[in-house]
Amino acid sequence: MLKIQSLSALVFLLPLVRAAQPIYAQCGGTGYSGDTTCVSGAVCTKLNEFYSQCLPGSGAPTTTVSTPTVPSTTPVTTPTVTQPGTTTVPTSTGVPTAVSGNPYTGYEIYLSPYYAKEVDDAAAQISDASLKARALKVKDIPTFVWFDVIAKTGDLGTYLADADRKGKAEGKKYIVQIVVYDLPDRDCAAYASNGEFAIANGGEANYRRYVDQLVAEVRKYPDVRVIAVIEPDSLANMVTNMDVAKCRGAEKAYKEGVVYALQKLSAVGVYSYIDAGHAGWLGWNANLTPAARLYADIYKSAGSSPFIKGLATNVANYNALSASSPDPVTQGNQNTDELKYINAISPVLRQNGWNAQFIVDQGRSGRQNIRNEWGEWCNVRGAGFGMRPTLSTGSSLIDAIVWVKPGGEADGTSNTSAPRYDTHCGVASAHKPAPEAGTWFQEYFVALVQNASPTL
């Protein structure tokens, strides 16, 4: 450690040849060869032996740190939802009362300032004026904010405070959309998005602490509605991947962790949709019944709260809501798109005691017939931004079309020597070269803009 500190001191005497890493970018880890310094306001924080990340914080011996703040005016316009709706009304005990209908109705969706800045920075690198103008439109489309490490939980309070201020100033009601995504031994059947907590090292207790910190932020702003997608890929793995040792070992932690998150979030009025894979994963006939039983059991174990609204499908995937013709890769599965999947699993959920609603991610589903196999999910080449978020879904089962995955943030690295390399990121249909999961992928963002359908 002393030798490293001495070398670090010498660095300040030399000209800098590389820019510091931005907040939330990778800055270290086994096999990492990039810049290990972070921009002002961030500290390179070791999350595990494979991954260190530039996180907001303090305590670095040579860095002045400030907590990132949201500008007093957010340079974006949120879409107005015109349908009449009702608000969440606290009871005399302070426990919120859930609306019986669509939780999106009557609210505007808060736009992530973090993603807006990513889009601004990306557009600044585009020389073609027409393409740049189209790219800038993306920041006006609401996406979910992912909380994939515990260090980000404080940022939720920053966004809620800004949404609360905007709502009061404008006489409007705002929704902040979040993704709860930090289970221990996360991504048990893959490598690209392995998380910070390990079951073998206190991960279950750390996860409860992570949830508690999110809940503490939500509790401060009762006038802002929060809608959450709960743990992408987690429970779906419990249906199809129990032959994977890591998934078998994670079963108890996954189920108990999701139940804990649902209970705690429901207690402060968060409307939750549990991730339920997609048509090409759980939509097969053999998977529908076990999947429905599992999700209904989780719902009931969490207390059957009316705040547990239903399931989220196609998160970070590419399937169409309703395909005009079946993609050839869907051959053998009669549920060839998300609407067919939802229509198939919904009655089985009801049979098992849960009248669930749905939200569907269409953020990168603008182009179809772009995969060689249905299971290809990593930075699929030829993808485009898809259907805009809307409550006009064409189905009484679907509350909203949403963009859960922020388009332009990578699914995983194509670097075969990286510890988190997943073979799906190296297949022929994957866009390469690609950076680590969650980091900005400029070429891919530009392609999403170019291939957008409908056109931006």
Secondary structure, DSSP 8 states (H G I E B T S, - for coil): -HHHHHHHHHHTTS---S--B-TTSEEE-TT--S---B-TTEEEEEEETTEEEEEE----TT---------SS-S-------S-----EE-TTS-EE--SS-TTTT-EE---HHHHHHHHHHHHT---HHHHHHHHGGGGS---EEE-SGGGHHHHHHHHHHHHHHHHHHT--EEEEEEE---TT-STT-STT--S--GGGTHHHHHHHHHHHHHHHHHT-TTSEEEEEE-TTHHHHHHH-TTSHHHHHHHHHHHHHHHHHHHHHHHTT-EEEEE---HHHH-SHHHHHHHHHHHHHHHHHTT--TTEEEEEESTT----SS-SS--GGGTT-S--SHHHHHHHHHHHHHHTT---EEEEE-TT-S--S--SSTT--SSBTT----S--BS--S-TTEEEEE--S-TTB-S----TTSTT--GGGGSTTB-SS--STTSB-HHHHHHHHHT-SS--
